C-alpha cells in the first residue's frame, strides 16, 4: 500500500502539491501586503477625512455628517 502511494508521487503527482503550496504562500503574502496598505491609508487620514469618505459612500446622512463635523471642529 505504501509503495503504491509513493509510486504516485514518483509518477509526477507531487508537482501539484508543490504548485498548490506556492500559490497559497503567494496569496497569503498578497493578503498581508493589502492589509498593511489599508491600515496605513486609514492611519494617515484625519477624522474629518474619514467622515467625508463615509458621507460620500452614503454610510451616514447629511445631518450626521454635519453633527460629526461640528463636533470635530469645535
Residue, then its C-alpha position, 0 to 999 in steps of 0.5 A: x500500500x505504501x509503495x503504491x502511494x509513493x509510486x504516485x508521487x514518483x509518477x509526477x503527482x507531487x508537482x501539484x502539491x508543490x504548485x498548490x503550496x506556492x500559490x497559497x504562500x503567494x496569496x497569503x503574502x498578497x493578503x498581508x501586503x493589502x492589509x498593511x496598505x489599508x491600515x496605513x491609508x486609514x492611519x494617515x487620514x484625519x477624522x474629518x477625512x474619514x467622515x467625508x469618505x463615509x458621507x460620500x459612500x452614503x454610510x451616514x446622512x447629511x445631518x450626521x455628517x454635519x453633527x460629526x463635523x461640528x463636533x470635530x471642529x469645535 
